[in-house]
Amino acid sequence: MPRLSSGRLGEELPLPAAGGSPGLDGRLFFIDHNTRQTSWIDPRDRITKPLTFADCVGDELPLGWEEVYDQQVGVYYIDHINKLTQIENPRTQWRQEQERMLKEYLVVAQEALEAKKEMFLIKQQRLELLQQEMLLFSQISEDSSSLHSALSGSSSSGKYDPEQMKVELCRLKQELAQVKQELQYKEMGVETLQE
């Protein structure tokens, strides 16, 4: 959101018909004459401030939050929306929550990576078995013409059809290459998250 020279976009926007008044302690509060309600929240903030901590940039506080200094307590924070006051910095709490969520996601991502690795190994084993089967089939067909004629009688629709095995071999190689590429991307993603 663009910032104006004063640093706060909301200060340069006009107040709605609800205007603001200083309280007894000098703090500004806002009166909505239409609803006859008062609020510590500047109505212009709804336009200019982020709505949640997830939307905040840097040390910004979202709509409804205020940082206050007291000589005895020091800095404390007021959540005007939920009517809470706390000493703990809510930005720190939000960062801790983000870290917790990221760690949970990392666990899920690592589990998905392990499942993908297992699938890769199974496909690799299937490919190796099919290659061994094709090699064995070709050796048998070269060695014995009588055995070859017996197998070729049923090979058009059977398990040992050479063309069907070649198609299966190509399909498995493509699947293996695709899973390998997906695995590499997932590994890079998990490594990035761990950093």
Backbone as a ProteinNet text record, in pm:
[ID]
protein_1_A
[PRIMARY]
MPRLSSGRLGEELPLPAAGGSPGLDGRLFFIDHNTRQTSWIDPRDRITKPLTFADCVGDELPLGWEEVYDQQVGVYYIDHINKLTQIENPRTQWRQEQERMLKEYLVVAQEALEAKKEMFLIKQQRLELLQQEMLLFSQISEDSSSLHSALSGSSSSGKYDPEQMKVELCRLKQELAQVKQELQYKEMGVETLQE
[TERTIARY]
85	0	89.8	65.7	153.2	144.5	257.1	263.3	280.6	214.9	229.7	342.8	375.7	490.9	481.1	361.3	347.8	376.9	379.9	407.2	281.7	167.9	40.6	-60.7	-105.2	-205.1	-335.2	-375.5	-502.4	-512.6	-401.2	-405.2	-443.1	-421.1	-451.1	-589.6	-657.6	-794.6	-888.1	-997.2	-1090.5	-1167.3	-1203.6	-1285.4	-1427.1	-1493.1	-1633.3	-1717.8	-1845.3	-1935.1	-1922.8	-1865.2	-1847.5	-1737.2	-1668.3	-1563.2	-1492	-1381.5	-1305	-1296.2	-1287.9	-1279.7	-1175.3	-1103.5	-1008.3	-1081.5	-1036.9	-1095.6	-1032.9	-1069.5	-1015.8	-865.5	-816.3	-673	-596.5	-666.1	-599.5	-597.2	-636.8	-639.8	-759.3	-741.2	-846.1	-939	-1068	-1164.6	-1259.6	-1329.8	-1411	-1557.1	-1642.2	-1785.8	-1855.1	-1933.5	-2017.6	-2156.2	-2191.7	-2318	-2438.4	-2416.9	-2527.6	-2569.6	-2470.7	-2501.4	-2491.2	-2444.4	-2426	-2330.2	-2221.8	-2119.4	-1985.6	-1903.2	-1767.8	-1668.3	-1552.1	-1448.4	-1311.8	-1213	-1074.8	-1015.2	-1083.4	-1030.9	-1068	-968.1	-988.8	-1059.3	-1175.8	-1248.4	-1170.2	-1074.6	-992.4	-896.5	-867.6	-776	-830.3	-962.5	-1021.1	-974.4	-939.5	-893.8	-743	-670.8	-525.3	-445.2	-501	-423.3	-450	-352.2	-375.7	-480.3	-554.7	-662.6	-614	-505.8	-454.3	-303	-246.5	-100.5	-34.6	-103.8	-48.5	-28	-106.9	-97.2	3.4	52	141.4	279.6	341.5	477.5	564.6	677.1	768.3	706.5	714.5	662.4	522	450.2	315	218.9	120.4	14.1	-113.2	-194.9	-317.2	-426.2	-533.6	-648.8	-697	-717.7	-770.6	-664.3	-538.7	-430.7	-362.9	-317.7	-248.8	-133	-20	95.9	98.5	102	93.9	212	261.7	369.2	315.3	345	308.7	437.5	451.2	575.3	601.5	499	518.7	533.8	455.2	453.1	549.1	566	644.4	550.1	594.2	512.8	413.4	288.6	187.4	100.3	18.1	-58.5	-206.5	-287.6	-432.6	-494.4	-577.1	-656.9	-797.8	-829.7	-958.9	-1075.1	-1050.5	-1158.7	-1204.3	-1108.1	-1141.6	-1141.3	-1112.9	-1109.7	-1012.6	-888.6	-783.2	-664.2	-594.1	-470.1	-363.8	-244.9	-138.3	-2.2	89.8	226.8	308.5	277.3	351.7	326.9	433.2	422.6	345.8	231.1	153	224.8	316.7	393.6	482.9	542.7	626.2	541.4	423.5	333.1	295.9	270.8	234.8	352.2	474.3	591.9	609.3	588.2	598	491.8	372.5	264.4	300.1	359.5	402.8	508.7	605.3	709.8	650.2	553.5	487.8	415.9	342.7	270.7	368.5	481	581.3	642.9	669.8	724.9	626.3	497.5	395.6	389.6	395.6	391.8	515.5	629.8	753.8	743.9	683.1	663.8	577.4	468.1	378.6	452.2	530.6	605	709.1	774.5	872.6	805	686.5	612.5	572.6	528.9	492.3	614.8	729.1	853.5	891.7	878.8	909.1	815.4	686.9	591	627.4	670.4	709.9	834.8	928.6	1049.6	1014.2	920.7	877.8	813.6	729.9	667.2	773.5	874.3	982.8	1055.5	1085.9	1156.2	1072.7	942.3	854.6	851.2	838.9	837.1	971.2	1078.5	1211.2	1224.7	1175.4	1179.4	1094.2	976.9	891.4	960.9	1029.9	1102.8	1214.1	1289	1397.6	1343.8	1232.3	1171.2	1126.1	1066	1020.9	1139.5	1246.7	1366.1	1426.2	1429.7	1480.6	1391	1261.5	1165.6	1184.1	1203.8	1224.9	1355.1	1458.6	1587.3	1575.2	1511.4	1490.3	1407.2	1303.6	1217.3	1295.2	1377.7	1454.2	1559.1	1620.2	1717.6	1649.6	1533.7	1460.4	1418.6	1370.8	1325.6	1440.7	1558.1	1673.2	1724.5	1721.9	1777.9	1691.6	1565.2	1480.9	1369.8	1374.3	1271	1139.9	1145.4	1021.5	950	1028.2	968.9	912.8	985.5	942.1	809.6	795.3	669.2	555.4	584.1	479.7	436.2	533.4	499.7	432.3	477.6	421.8	278.5	238.3	99.4	5.3	50.9	-36.1	12.4	118.1	177.2	98.1	8.7	-64.6	-150.4	-198.3	-276.7	-220.9	-110.5	-55.3	38	95.6	182.9	315.8	358.7	492	488.6	392.2	387.8	499	598.1	712.3	670.5	572.9	528.8	462.5	381.7	314.6	418.1	520.3	625.6	704.4	728.3	800.8	718.9	587.7	500.2	501.1	490.3	492.2	625.3	734.3	867.6	877.8	831.1	834.2	748.6	630.3	541	605.7	666.7	732.2	850.2	925.1	1038.4	989.2	878.7	823	772.9	701.2	651.3	766.5	870.6	986.8	1054.5	1068.1	1129.9	1044.6	912.4	822.7	829.6	825.8	832	967.1	1072.9	1206.6	1212.3	1152.9	1151.6	1067.7	950.4	866.5	940.3	1012.4	1088.7	1195.7	1264	1366.9	1305.4	1189.7	1124	1081	1025.6	982.3	1102.3	1213.4	1333.5	1383.7	1383.7	1428.1	1335.1	1204.1	1108.2	1128.5	1151	1173	1303	1408.2	1535	1517.4	1439.6	1414.1	1340.7	1241.6	1166.3	1254.2	1348	1434	1529.8	1563.1	1654	1581.5
-116.2	0	122.8	220.6	337.5	421.4	471	556.3	701.5	791	931.9	988.9	1113.9	1174.3	1173.1	1178.2	1180.4	1044.6	939.4	807	727.6	793.4	722.8	772.1	682.7	715.5	759.2	692.7	720.8	862.2	923.1	1057	1161.4	1132.4	1230	1210	1102.4	1081	1157.6	1213.3	1284.6	1187.3	1231.7	1149.9	1143.3	1028	1022.6	1109.3	1115.1	1199.3	1169.1	1053.9	1013.7	1093.6	1172.8	1250.2	1194.7	1253.2	1207.8	1317.1	1277.8	1373.1	1325	1419.5	1376.6	1345	1238.7	1200.4	1279.6	1246.9	1315.9	1297	1180.8	1154.1	1201.7	1267.7	1319.2	1222.7	1099.1	1001.5	1029.7	1009.9	1035.7	915.9	938.8	831.9	880.5	788.1	819.8	790.6	883.1	870.8	850.5	744.8	722.8	773.4	891.6	954.9	879.5	802.5	725.2	611.1	540.7	425.3	459.5	580	626.8	536.6	500.6	417.7	490	462.9	517.5	404.2	440.3	339.8	405.6	327.9	375	355	279.1	246.4	356.7	413.3	516.1	451.6	501.1	438.5	439.7	530.5	534.9	416.2	356.5	242.1	122	112.3	0.3	1	117.9	131.9	113.7	162.5	171.4	63.8	3.1	-93.1	-236.3	-323.6	-465.5	-522.1	-620.3	-676.1	-783.5	-853.8	-961.9	-949.8	-1025.1	-1027.1	-1084.2	-1172.9	-1232.1	-1126.3	-1020.2	-914.2	-806	-806.7	-701.3	-711.6	-594.8	-587	-526.1	-589.7	-537.4	-539.7	-426.5	-417.2	-358.1	-364	-309.9	-393.6	-329.1	-398.6	-393.3	-497.4	-496.3	-407.4	-396.3	-316.4	-356.5	-256.6	-282.3	-296.6	-310	-324.7	-189.8	-168.7	-44.9	-77.4	-13	-26	98.1	76.8	187.6	178.9	296.1	300.1	356.6	286.6	331	340.2	444.4	463.6	350.4	291.6	184.9	48.1	21.9	-110.9	-119.7	-10.1	-11.5	-25.1	-94.2	-111	-224.3	-199.9	-305.4	-287.6	-386.2	-388.7	-404.2	-329.4	-334.9	-387.4	-489.6	-541.8	-487.6	-378.6	-312.4	-396.4	-478.9	-559.5	-666.2	-738.6	-844.3	-794.9	-667.1	-604.5	-676.2	-691.1	-755.7	-661.9	-674.4	-601.2	-703	-688.2	-783.9	-716.4	-773.1	-721.9	-786.5	-913.7	-985.7	-921.1	-909.6	-852.7	-949.7	-910.3	-1001.8	-1038.7	-954.1	-986.5	-1107.1	-1112.2	-1226.8	-1352.8	-1340.2	-1455.5	-1502.3	-1409.5	-1445.5	-1516	-1464.7	-1528.8	-1670.8	-1689.9	-1824	-1916.1	-1863.6	-1942	-1978.7	-1884.1	-1912.3	-2022.4	-2013.8	-2116.2	-2252.6	-2257	-2382.7	-2441.3	-2356.5	-2403.7	-2451.6	-2380.6	-2419.4	-2554.1	-2576	-2704.7	-2817.7	-2793.1	-2894.6	-2925.1	-2820.2	-2840	-2915.7	-2886.2	-2954	-3103.2	-3140.7	-3282.6	-3348.8	-3282.8	-3337.3	-3347.6	-3245.1	-3246.2	-3358	-3382	-3490	-3626.1	-3641.6	-3767.2	-3789.2	-3683	-3693.9	-3728.5	-3672.8	-3702.6	-3849.1	-3900	-4041.6	-4132.3	-4097.7	-4177	-4174.5	-4058.6	-4046.6	-4129.8	-4131.8	-4213.5	-4361.7	-4404	-4544.2	-4579.3	-4489.8	-4514.1	-4523.1	-4437.2	-4438.9	-4573.2	-4621.7	-4749.7	-4865.6	-4864.2	-4970.5	-4968.6	-4850	-4840.2	-4883.5	-4848.9	-4889.3	-5041.8	-5104.4	-5250.6	-5315.7	-5259.4	-5313.4	-5304.9	-5194.2	-5177.1	-5280.5	-5299.9	-5398.4	-5539.5	-5572.9	-5705.3	-5725.5	-5624.1	-5634.5	-5648.7	-5574.8	-5587	-5727.4	-5782.4	-5919	-6019.7	-5998.5	-6086.9	-6083.5	-5963.9	-5951.2	-6018.1	-5999.9	-6061.4	-6213.1	-6265.3	-6409.1	-6461.6	-6389.9	-6430.4	-6433.1	-6332.6	-6329.8	-6440.8	-6473.3	-6582.9	-6716.6	-6735.6	-6861.4	-6874.2	-6765.2	-6773.9	-6797.6	-6749.1	-6772.7	-6915.9	-6969.4	-7101.7	-7215.6	-7203.3	-7317.7	-7276.4	-7323.6	-7288.1	-7357.5	-7476.4	-7545.4	-7473.6	-7426.4	-7351.4	-7219.6	-7160.9	-7034.2	-7051.1	-7158.6	-7180.2	-7205.5	-7270.5	-7294.9	-7163.9	-7077.7	-6949.8	-6855.4	-6856.3	-6763.2	-6797.7	-6921.9	-6959.6	-6887.5	-6854.9	-6786	-6644.7	-6599.6	-6470.8	-6351	-6368.1	-6252.1	-6189.2	-6269.1	-6211.6	-6249.7	-6319.4	-6368	-6270.3	-6317.5	-6235.1	-6207.5	-6296.8	-6285.2	-6232.6	-6151.8	-6088.2	-5983.3	-5998	-5905.3	-5759.6	-5737.6	-5600.3	-5538.5	-5619.4	-5572	-5540.9	-5623.4	-5601.2	-5474.5	-5447.3	-5325.5	-5200.9	-5208.6	-5096	-5072.5	-5180.9	-5171.2	-5114.4	-5155.8	-5107.6	-4957	-4910.5	-4766.6	-4688.2	-4740.7	-4673.6	-4663.3	-4771.6	-4770.1	-4673.3	-4666.9	-4573.2	-4429	-4398.2	-4262.8	-4230.2	-4324	-4302.3	-4282.1	-4361.5	-4352.2	-4216.2	-4169.2	-4038.2	-3926.8	-3937.7	-3836.7	-3836.1	-3954.2	-3962.8	-3912.6	-3941.6	-3895.8	-3743	-3680.6	-3534.5	-3475.4	-3533.4	-3486.7	-3500.2	-3609.3	-3634.2	-3527.6	-3490.7	-3387	-3253.4	-3217.6	-3092	-3092.8	-3204.4	-3213.2	-3204.5	-3270	-3263.1	-3119.5	-3047.8	-2908	-2823.9	-2848.8	-2775.2	-2800.3	-2926.7	-2961.1	-2898.7	-2901	-2839.4	-2689.6	-2624.5	-2481.2	-2453.6	-2536.7	-2517.9	-2539.5	-2632.6	-2661.1	-2546.7	-2470.5	-2356.5	-2248.9
0	0	0	-86.7	-93	34.1	75.5	194.9	150.1	219	189.8	273.7	249.4	315.3	467.4	523.1	668.9	731	650.4	703.6	730.1	751.4	774.9	674.4	592.8	492.3	557.9	666.8	733.3	787.7	829.9	887.2	783.7	656.6	553.2	493.8	529.6	484.3	576.5	523.4	611.6	699.5	818.3	907.8	853.4	867.4	826.8	920.2	895.8	975.9	1123.6	1155	1294.2	1359.6	1341.7	1399.9	1522.1	1560.9	1676.3	1780.2	1905.8	2016.6	2115.8	2178.1	2281	2411.2	2478.6	2607	2719.7	2844.5	2961.3	2974.2	2933.6	2944.1	2820.9	2728.5	2610	2492.7	2516.4	2406	2316.8	2190.2	2093	2083.3	2093.8	2069	1960.8	1899.6	1783.3	1812.5	1770.4	1794	1660	1652.8	1535.6	1573.5	1522.4	1559.8	1503.6	1398.5	1340.3	1432.6	1488.6	1574.5	1722.8	1753	1890.6	1969.4	1901.8	1965.5	1959.4	2060.9	2061.4	2043.2	1993.5	1969.8	1976.5	2019	2016.5	1878.1	1793.6	1660.8	1562.5	1500.7	1399	1279.2	1237.4	1126.8	995.6	982.8	861.3	855.1	971.7	975.2	899	886.8	812.3	667.1	617.6	479.1	469.4	569.1	556.9	629.1	731.6	811.1	767	787.4	758.2	854.5	808.3	890.4	987	952	1037	1048.4	1141.1	1155.3	1030.4	961.8	839.8	732	735.4	634.8	672.6	795.7	844.2	781.5	766.7	715	824.5	852.6	954	1092.6	1163.4	1300.4	1305.9	1197.2	1189.8	1274.8	1331.7	1404.9	1320.6	1325.8	1244.5	1303.7	1230.4	1270	1409.3	1495	1628.4	1735.3	1697.1	1794.8	1816.3	1938.4	1972.5	2066.7	2044	2132.6	2221.4	2353.4	2448.9	2545.2	2586.4	2685.3	2816.7	2925.3	3059.6	3140.6	3223.2	3299	3397	3453.9	3551.8	3485.5	3384.3	3321.4	3203.5	3135.7	3012.6	2893.6	2793	2672.3	2693.8	2656.2	2656.1	2532.2	2504.7	2379.9	2409.8	2336.5	2353.2	2224	2239.4	2128.4	2149.7	2080.1	2099.8	2047.6	1949.3	1891.6	1990.6	2050.5	2146.8	2291.1	2309.7	2442.3	2536.6	2489.6	2567.9	2580.5	2692.2	2713.9	2751	2694.4	2724.4	2719.2	2795.4	2797.1	2685.2	2655.2	2552	2415.9	2339.1	2205.3	2115.6	2061	1977.6	1848	1804	1682.8	1708.9	1829.3	1866.3	1874.2	1933.3	1940.5	1800.1	1708.8	1571.2	1502.6	1522.4	1461.3	1514.4	1645.3	1703.5	1644.3	1624	1562.8	1418.6	1346.2	1209	1207.8	1299.5	1307.6	1339.7	1431.1	1465.8	1344.2	1271.7	1153.1	1046.1	1031.6	933.2	969.3	1098.5	1142.2	1116.4	1143.5	1115.5	966.6	885.5	740.4	694.4	754.6	718.4	746.5	858.6	890.8	783.8	746.1	643.1	509.6	476	349.7	348.5	461.9	468.7	455.3	515.8	501.1	355.7	288.4	146.5	62.7	99.2	27.9	45.3	166.7	192	112.6	107	29	-118.6	-168	-308.9	-335.8	-239.3	-255.2	-261.2	-175.5	-177.3	-310.7	-363.1	-492.4	-601.8	-593.8	-691.3	-687.6	-567.2	-554.2	-608.2	-582.4	-632.7	-784.7	-843.5	-990.1	-1048.5	-980	-1026	-1020.8	-915.7	-905.1	-1013.3	-1040.5	-1146.9	-1282	-1305.8	-1431.5	-1442.8	-1335.1	-1336.8	-1358.6	-1293.4	-1312.6	-1457	-1514.7	-1653.3	-1747.8	-1721.5	-1805.5	-1794.1	-1673.3	-1654.9	-1726.1	-1716.9	-1782.2	-1933.6	-1988.4	-2133.2	-2174.9	-2095.5	-2125.8	-2121.8	-2020.7	-2008.1	-2124.4	-2160.1	-2270.7	-2401.9	-2425.7	-2551	-2554.4	-2439.9	-2435.8	-2462.5	-2403.5	-2423.8	-2568.6	-2628.8	-2767.3	-2863.7	-2833.5	-2920.4	-2905.2	-2783.9	-2756	-2809.5	-2799	-2833.2	-2927.5	-3047.9	-3145.3	-3113.3	-3053.2	-3017.9	-2903.7	-2808.1	-2698.1	-2749.8	-2844.8	-2903.9	-2974.6	-3048.3	-3119.7	-3021.6	-2909.3	-2808.7	-2743.1	-2714.9	-2653.3	-2751.8	-2877	-2974.3	-3008.2	-2987.7	-3011.6	-2917.6	-2799.1	-2703.1	-2671.9	-2739.8	-2704.5	-2753.6	-2846.3	-2896	-2786.8	-2693	-2583.8	-2447.9	-2442	-2316.1	-2250.3	-2139.7	-2058	-2128.1	-2215.6	-2274.6	-2417	-2450.9	-2582	-2585.5	-2674.7	-2676.8	-2700.3	-2785.8	-2813	-2689.6	-2623.5	-2502.2	-2393.3	-2384.7	-2284.9	-2316.9	-2446.3	-2485.1	-2450.6	-2476.1	-2442.7	-2291.5	-2215.7	-2069.2	-2020.8	-2084.3	-2048.6	-2072.9	-2187.8	-2217.9	-2118.5	-2089.1	-1994.7	-1856.6	-1811.5	-1680.4	-1677.7	-1786.8	-1792.5	-1783.2	-1853.4	-1847.9	-1707	-1646.6	-1510.5	-1413.2	-1429.8	-1341.8	-1356.4	-1480.3	-1503.3	-1441.4	-1455.6	-1399.7	-1247.1	-1186.2	-1040.1	-990.2	-1064.6	-1025.4	-1025.3	-1127.9	-1135	-1021.1	-995	-884.1	-751.1	-736.7	-614.6	-595.2	-703.3	-694.1	-651.2	-709.8	-673.5	-527.3	-481.1	-341.1	-247.1	-284.1	-200	-190.8	-304	-302.2	-214.9	-222.6	-140.3	7.7	44.4	185.3	234.5	151.8	191.1	213.4	126.2	141.5	271.9	304.4	428.6	551.1	543.3	658.2	686.6	584.6	603.8	678.4
[MASK]
+++++++++++++++++++++++++++++++++++++++++++++++++++++++++++++++++++++++++++++++++++++++++++++++++++++++++++++++++++++++++++++++++++++++++++++++++++++++++++++++++++++++++++++++++++++++++++++++++++

